[in-house]
Structures are given as structure tokens and as C-alpha cells.
Amino acid sequence: MPGSGPNGGHTHSICSVDHAEKTWDAYQEFLKDPGPVIIGAMPGASCFGPAYEFTFIMNTDLRKKKIRNKVPITYITSEPYIGHLGLGGVGDSKGMLESEYRNNDVKWITNAKVTKVETGKMFVAEHDKSGNLVKEHELPFKFSMMLPAFKGVEPVAAVEGLCNPRGFVLIDEHQRSKKYKNIFAAGVCVAIPPVEVTPVPTGAPKTGYMIESMVTALVHNIAADLEGQTADAKGTWNAICLADMGSTGAAFVALPQIPPRNVNWIKKGKWVHLAKIAFEKYFIYKMKKGSTEPIYEKYVLKAMGIEKLD
């Protein structure tokens, strides 16, 4: 959107290390002269979880610094409702996150399409369930973190027939390109249709465990190809998420991530906040060791009915 983004625009992002560091520096300056904050996601965004986490983490930090009363927070999102997450909701994510926003004095506008951003002002078009324009907002802010809509990598997107119009790779259920049988893809670069039609465009997120299941299937299929066997491995695309909420947290399990699901629940508690801190340290450790799925992790998840291959 015109005027948005950390590279010359007026909003920040946390979707890369460089962007996150810029956001941190900007937040430190903001603390010296606090004011209204806008957090959320642009039209076409697909990864909404970090925006919710950012809202709650900032809220908690401002309370600790005793300046929360100086900072009105508004959440602006293309989601049709709070807690949609690009997934059509998980369990009672709608009720739980709406309640948390009310309890923490966070206002919100859903079905929102940011049209442009100027210095200290965001222009937002709010729509109804049918996609009709309801109201146009001009919202002041001193700090804003808005998740962008992702696009594919230009050299990959330029390959004829490989990607959809936004540059995401079109694959079959075995992680193989629909046009080029020697190309496989996994992760954020793959094309996943939205889980449902929404008034303002939203995408489906690619979560960590879901991507791990994609990669597991991909590796099995490449190995089968090399051995002249049938490449028929299929990832479960299950989602497990620990979301930090500052002083508490929310955990959700969606098996599979795309509805309808066999398992569909969300739980909230202080234990999630602590579990996320522990998991982050554990995850970095196992990646550094090159052990993506230690045997104990595999069997613990299997006992919970969570597996990577279908």
C-alpha cells in the first residue's frame, strides 16, 4: 500500500530480522514520546498470528512501564473477524481473542482494507460481510506495525507455469510442481488457496510444523524418485502453535490446519507463555545440532496423534 512498509514508508514489519531490528529501534524512540498505536495486517496478508502476539507483548510492556494509559491501541485487519487467523478460526479463537482484546482495551476494525498511509495517519476502508464499503477511517498513529501481504521470489515467479499470479509455486499433494515434475517446493513459497472467501482478501498461513511436514514428504518423494519408485508421500499439514500474549499465552492445535479438522482446540494460560520461551530455546538448539526431529519429540507427538506424514 502507498506509504507503508519499513523501507521508506510509515509502518513497520517483523517478518524479517532486518525489519524486526528496525521495529525495535523505532519502538525505543516511541517510548520517549508515546501516543496512538496501530497494529494489524494489510489486505492479502496470510500470517496473522505475529500481529496478535505483537499487540499483547506491547500491551504488557507498556503496562510494566506504566504508560499504557498514554497509548490507545487499534488492531486493523483484513480478517472477517478477530481470531480468524486466515484459518477460519481454530476452536473458539474468535471468542477468546475478542475477550482478551476487550480486557486489554484494544479496539479493532475487521474486514478492513488499508488504502494508503501518510505521516502519522492511516486511511482504512471498512467493509461489511458482503464486501460493501461501510465506513472510511482516518486514524492517527505515532507507531504502527502492519504485517504485509507476501509475494513470491521474482526469478521463481518468472518461470512460465510454475507459480500463481502472486508468485507462489503451484504444487500437488506430494509437494511436486504441477507443471515441472523435477521441481518440488515446501514452505512459505507454496500456493495454498484461502480457506474461505472473505470480503477483504486474506491468505492461509504456512505454520512451522505444517512446513516441517511438507519438507518431510518432499524429501521422501525426492528419494523415491531417485530410486525409481513411486513418490507418494504426503504431509499431514498439521498445525501446532504457541502464541505469546505478553504475560500469558494461547496454544492451539489444528489437525489438519485446513478445515474440516480431526482435532480443533485452543487453550489459554500462563503455562503457554513459559512453554513458548522454553520451546524457542529448544528449537534453536535442535536446529544448530541439525536434528530436526529428535526421537523423543517424534514419539511424544505421535502419542498425541500428531504425525508429519499422512
Secondary structure, 3 states (H helix, E strand, C coil): CCCCCCCCCCCECCCCHHHHHHHHHHHHHHHHCCCCEEEEECCCCCCCHHHHHHHHHHHHHHHHCCCHHHCCEEEECCCCCCCCCCCCCCCCHHHHHHHHHHHCCEEEECCEEEEEEECCEEEEEEECCCCCEEEEEEEECCEEEEECCCCCCHHHHCCCCCECCCCCECECCCCEECCCCCCECCCCCECCCCCCCCCCCCCCCCCHHHHHHHHHHHHHHHHHHHCCCCCCCCECCCEEEEEECCCCEEEEEEECCCCCCCEEEEEECHHHHHHHHHHHHHHHHHHHHCCCCCHHHHHHHHHCCCCCEC
